[in-house]
Amino acid sequence: MWLKYGFLTNEQSLILVNTIGATLMFTYSIIYYIFTINKRLTIKQFLVVINILVMAIIYTFYEEDLNKSISVIGK
């Protein structure tokens, strides 16, 4: 969400830091999935989080008012 906020506000430092953070978190999630015993639960949790993020991204993509999009993502 903060990465999207960085793109909406065009703040390069937010974009850089959150790109690195998202990459590290994705790598951690893959490694966790490889070593976890209950893979089905891990996939369900991952899909729930992905759905929430996609809904927020879609909302801000179709919202015509940039300030409103920044307000929604920044909360």
Backbone as CSV, one residue per row, in Angstrom:
resi,resn,N_x,N_y,N_z,CA_x,CA_y,CA_z,C_x,C_y,C_z
1,MET,0.819,-1.179,0.000,0.000,0.000,0.000,0.878,1.264,0.000
2,TRP,1.942,1.242,0.778,2.804,2.428,0.812,3.534,2.616,-0.508
3,LEU,3.797,1.513,-1.198,4.424,1.632,-2.512,3.472,2.337,-3.482
4,LYS,2.215,1.956,-3.464,1.207,2.621,-4.301,1.067,4.087,-3.904
5,TYR,1.100,4.353,-2.600,1.037,5.728,-2.109,2.225,6.533,-2.629
6,GLY,3.400,5.932,-2.645,4.584,6.598,-3.179,4.439,6.945,-4.650
7,PHE,3.842,6.028,-5.419,3.614,6.306,-6.838,2.578,7.407,-7.027
8,LEU,1.526,7.398,-6.199,0.489,8.422,-6.324,1.019,9.813,-5.980
9,THR,1.883,9.893,-4.951,2.408,11.184,-4.529,3.727,11.533,-5.223
10,ASN,4.262,10.596,-5.994,5.507,10.776,-6.733,6.676,11.122,-5.809
11,GLU,6.770,10.397,-4.690,7.884,10.563,-3.750,8.884,9.435,-3.980
12,GLN,10.043,9.787,-4.521,11.030,8.791,-4.920,11.578,7.995,-3.734
13,SER,11.746,8.627,-2.588,12.275,7.902,-1.434,11.295,6.838,-0.953
14,LEU,10.002,7.151,-0.949,8.985,6.162,-0.578,8.967,5.007,-1.571
15,ILE,9.098,5.305,-2.829,9.085,4.263,-3.857,10.277,3.337,-3.684
16,LEU,11.458,3.901,-3.487,12.668,3.095,-3.342,12.603,2.209,-2.110
17,VAL,12.302,2.791,-0.966,12.286,2.039,0.287,11.232,0.932,0.251
18,ASN,10.057,1.234,-0.275,8.994,0.241,-0.283,9.169,-0.813,-1.373
19,THR,9.865,-0.498,-2.445,10.207,-1.517,-3.432,11.157,-2.535,-2.814
20,ILE,12.155,-2.038,-2.096,13.089,-2.946,-1.416,12.349,-3.759,-0.354
21,GLY,11.495,-3.120,0.425,10.742,-3.816,1.463,9.802,-4.862,0.899
22,ALA,9.114,-4.536,-0.192,8.194,-5.497,-0.812,8.957,-6.693,-1.379
23,THR,10.117,-6.436,-1.964,10.935,-7.527,-2.496,11.413,-8.445,-1.383
24,LEU,11.886,-7.859,-0.285,12.336,-8.677,0.844,11.188,-9.470,1.457
25,MET,10.026,-8.850,1.591,8.875,-9.544,2.169,8.401,-10.665,1.260
26,PHE,8.407,-10.450,-0.053,8.019,-11.500,-0.983,9.005,-12.671,-0.902
27,THR,10.298,-12.369,-0.825,11.314,-13.416,-0.691,11.121,-14.187,0.604
28,TYR,10.865,-13.469,1.713,10.607,-14.124,2.990,9.381,-15.031,2.896
29,SER,8.326,-14.573,2.228,7.100,-15.368,2.099,7.351,-16.648,1.312
30,ILE,8.134,-16.567,0.254,8.467,-17.758,-0.534,9.273,-18.752,0.311
31,ILE,10.249,-18.258,1.038,11.059,-19.132,1.881,10.202,-19.748,2.985
32,TYR,9.317,-18.956,3.582,8.408,-19.478,4.602,7.525,-20.569,4.017
33,TYR,7.000,-20.352,2.820,6.144,-21.346,2.181,6.901,-22.646,1.934
34,ILE,8.147,-22.559,1.519,8.951,-23.759,1.242,9.114,-24.599,2.503
35,PHE,9.320,-23.951,3.649,9.615,-24.683,4.873,8.410,-24.948,5.772
36,THR,7.240,-24.406,5.447,6.082,-24.607,6.308,5.487,-26.003,6.109
37,ILE,4.855,-26.494,7.150,4.219,-27.811,7.082,2.816,-27.692,6.498
38,ASN,2.060,-26.682,6.951,0.676,-26.497,6.518,0.625,-25.517,5.346
39,LYS,0.905,-26.013,4.156,0.975,-25.166,2.974,-0.394,-24.624,2.567
40,ARG,-1.449,-25.385,2.793,-2.798,-24.954,2.400,-3.213,-23.694,3.159
41,LEU,-2.965,-23.635,4.452,-3.294,-22.457,5.250,-2.470,-21.249,4.804
42,THR,-1.223,-21.473,4.509,-0.348,-20.393,4.048,-0.857,-19.816,2.723
43,ILE,-1.281,-20.665,1.817,-1.803,-20.197,0.530,-3.088,-19.400,0.742
44,LYS,-3.982,-19.866,1.624,-5.226,-19.148,1.896,-4.946,-17.758,2.452
45,GLN,-4.035,-17.667,3.406,-3.697,-16.373,3.989,-3.080,-15.449,2.938
46,PHE,-2.211,-15.981,2.117,-1.574,-15.189,1.064,-2.617,-14.669,0.080
47,LEU,-3.572,-15.509,-0.301,-4.610,-15.090,-1.244,-5.532,-14.023,-0.656
48,VAL,-5.828,-14.108,0.638,-6.656,-13.081,1.282,-5.949,-11.734,1.235
49,VAL,-4.676,-11.720,1.568,-3.908,-10.472,1.554,-3.798,-9.922,0.135
50,ILE,-3.531,-10.776,-0.824,-3.440,-10.338,-2.222,-4.766,-9.741,-2.685
51,ASN,-5.892,-10.367,-2.319,-7.207,-9.840,-2.715,-7.454,-8.457,-2.130
52,ILE,-7.099,-8.243,-0.882,-7.278,-6.931,-0.246,-6.434,-5.878,-0.969
53,LEU,-5.186,-6.213,-1.260,-4.310,-5.270,-1.952,-4.805,-4.971,-3.364
54,VAL,-5.253,-5.989,-4.069,-5.738,-5.787,-5.438,-6.993,-4.913,-5.437
55,MET,-7.888,-5.123,-4.476,-9.092,-4.289,-4.410,-8.738,-2.825,-4.182
56,ALA,-7.780,-2.563,-3.303,-7.370,-1.181,-3.055,-6.709,-0.568,-4.280
57,ILE,-5.891,-1.347,-4.970,-5.223,-0.841,-6.172,-6.233,-0.565,-7.279
58,ILE,-7.196,-1.457,-7.449,-8.231,-1.246,-8.463,-9.053,-0.001,-8.127
59,TYR,-9.380,0.162,-6.858,-10.159,1.346,-6.453,-9.419,2.630,-6.803
60,THR,-8.139,2.695,-6.475,-7.387,3.920,-6.755,-7.135,4.099,-8.252
61,PHE,-7.105,3.008,-9.001,-6.898,3.103,-10.453,-8.107,3.740,-11.127
62,TYR,-9.296,3.381,-10.683,-10.505,3.897,-11.320,-11.036,5.176,-10.678
63,GLU,-10.508,5.573,-9.540,-10.931,6.818,-8.895,-10.356,7.986,-9.688
64,GLU,-11.214,8.904,-10.079,-10.780,10.026,-10.909,-10.113,11.130,-10.100
65,ASP,-10.476,11.266,-8.833,-9.918,12.314,-7.984,-8.621,11.818,-7.345
66,LEU,-7.483,12.380,-7.761,-6.186,11.947,-7.260,-6.056,12.169,-5.774
67,ASN,-6.557,13.296,-5.259,-6.454,13.578,-3.830,-7.236,12.562,-3.005
68,LYS,-8.375,12.126,-3.509,-9.148,11.115,-2.798,-8.405,9.780,-2.791
69,SER,-7.786,9.416,-3.900,-7.002,8.187,-3.969,-5.834,8.220,-2.983
70,ILE,-5.151,9.359,-2.919,-4.044,9.500,-1.977,-4.542,9.391,-0.547
71,SER,-5.696,9.976,-0.272,-6.276,9.920,1.062,-6.638,8.491,1.456
72,VAL,-7.220,7.732,0.532,-7.635,6.360,0.833,-6.425,5.463,1.049
73,ILE,-5.436,5.535,0.184,-4.262,4.677,0.300,-3.401,5.096,1.491
74,GLY,-3.344,6.368,1.801,-2.489,6.849,2.887,-2.994,6.576,4.277
75,LYS,-4.215,6.071,4.413,-4.758,5.798,5.755,-4.270,4.508,6.299
